[in-house]
Amino acid sequence: MTIKKKTKIVATLGPASSTTEELERMISEGVNICRINFSHGDHGKLAELIERVREINGRLGTHVGILADLQGPKIRLGEVQDGEVMIHEGDELIMTDQPCMGNANRVHITYKDFAKDVAVGDNVLIDDGKLVLSVKATDKVSEVTLVVKFGGPMRSKKGVNLPNTDVSMPSLTEKDLKDLDFALQQGVEWIGLSFVRCTADIIDLRERIRLVQSRARIVAKIEKPEALRELDMIIDETDAVMVARGDLGVEVPMEQVPVIQKLIVKKCLNAGKPVIIATQMMESMITNPSPTRAEVNDVANAVLDGADAVMLSGETSVGNHPHLVVRAMTSIITYIETYEDIYHRRLTPTRKKDRVIADAICQSAVTLAEETGTKAIITMSNSGYTSFRISSYRPKADVFVFTDNKMLLNTLGLVWGVNGYYYDKYVSTDHTIADIRLRLKQNGHVREGDRMINVASMPITEKGQANMLKLTEV
């Protein structure tokens, strides 16, 4: 059950995709990573969901990883009378950190330091920017008076964005810390950090992961203007990046988002860090059996830009037919990947002093593969570093990673073009290469006469950094 595509698919799980039957259909159609949105669901049910994914992996021989997406310091309104009230242009509205039943004149906001952080003239956006208000006055303690610029229905618990305000809330809330403990206990492969503002947010999360001796990796979600100002440093510090276009498109002018998306993808490719494009990719398929032509173009352009993965949210969590959405996305990806120009990226790689040799080996392997028409690039890896680096050059050759790190096999579900195999027979370099070549031939990945490039470290038993490449024919 192997789908021949290189761009990976991240699917958000929810009520529509929680059964074993639907999960199996989605994975069969091309899902590589299952996203758990910690804004919803209790730990007991989420544990059952994670166990279902792992049971399917064991039964089907797949390596689908888990992305635990923390809610982060999401600012929301409190309850509103009757669930919805109308506010109109020119109206004044008081937002307070004191709990109350909201109405057209006064509403609760969950952000405790709201009055202290905002300034007169700051914009306040509600419900993904559907409602726009401006700060008229603040008592700097608990209440802010706003003037409605664009009105409409104000609904309970809708999100609030502050594009002009430096928010002082911590990156990890009390809820996030509890969810993080749970996710790490469950052994998830990826942790999504929402509303990243600076590298300190990532460093703090990494230290918490390290303290419990977890090997989980971090996805920094770019959705704040502050993150764009520190983008290079954030990419350097994180393990992967998500272009979270929902909140990002509210926090910055919407016309800037396509250029920001391309910029982030380019920087991630140069850094050898996986990048996910997320939000509203095929949203019409929440209810419809097929996507709009604009959505097809959106997914296709993400693949053309060089994204490692494209993500589905409501389409698979609450949509009418999750596996059909995955099928449609896979169909778009596989067709676009017939386009030769997406391969062999000419990068300006960022290299660290302690990785110069390994990086040069990885780049040389991809260049050699292009020039010799090599069918497969094979690497033996414990950390996964070489596979991330080789992937970033987007080789036309298939990339196979053999490892005795079982968690890495699922982690690689986020890395473009990489296929993982469990392997623990490290006898000698020549023996290992011969053994792996035989296994790939038996599985139909290579045939007699195909060229293969092996990237390895010598001596192989020490599992050090890559320092060797070997070109052979099957």
Number of C-alpha atoms within 10 A of each C-alpha: 10 8 12 13 20 23 26 26 28 27 31 25 25 22 11 19 25 20 15 14 11 16 24 19 18 23 26 18 22 26 27 26 27 25 24 25 19 20 14 10 12 10 14 9 11 21 14 12 21 21 13 18 24 19 15 18 17 11 9 13 11 22 25 24 27 29 26 26 24 24 20 22 21 16 19 18 23 23 20 21 16 11 14 16 16 11 20 16 14 13 15 20 22 21 25 25 20 14 12 15 14 25 21 18 14 18 23 23 27 20 22 16 18 25 21 16 16 21 18 13 14 16 21 22 20 22 19 17 17 13 20 21 24 20 22 18 17 20 10 14 14 17 21 23 20 25 22 21 17 17 18 15 15 23 21 21 18 16 19 23 22 18 20 15 17 13 18 13 16 11 23 21 15 12 14 20 15 13 20 23 13 17 26 20 12 15 14 23 26 25 26 25 25 24 25 26 25 20 19 13 20 21 14 12 18 19 11 16 19 11 8 11 10 15 18 23 19 23 26 29 26 26 23 24 19 18 20 18 12 14 19 15 13 25 23 16 18 21 22 26 24 25 25 23 23 15 20 25 18 22 21 17 10 12 9 11 18 12 10 17 21 18 13 24 25 20 20 25 26 19 23 28 23 27 30 27 26 20 18 19 24 27 19 17 23 20 13 15 13 15 18 13 9 11 18 18 13 16 25 19 15 23 23 17 16 24 28 29 25 25 28 26 22 22 31 31 22 18 22 18 20 26 25 19 27 26 18 18 25 23 15 16 25 17 11 19 19 11 10 9 10 17 18 18 16 11 15 11 18 14 15 10 7 9 13 11 15 22 24 15 22 28 20 15 24 25 14 15 22 16 8 11 13 22 21 22 27 29 26 29 23 19 17 20 18 25 28 23 25 26 27 32 25 22 25 22 21 21 23 21 23 21 22 17 16 14 18 24 24 23 24 25 28 28 27 27 25 23 19 24 20 14 17 12 13 17 11 13 17 10 12 18 22 13 13 20 21 15 14 17 14 11 9 9 14 20 16 8 10 15 19 24 23 21 27 26 20 15 14 17 12 9 15 15 21 23 16 17 18 14 15 14 14 14
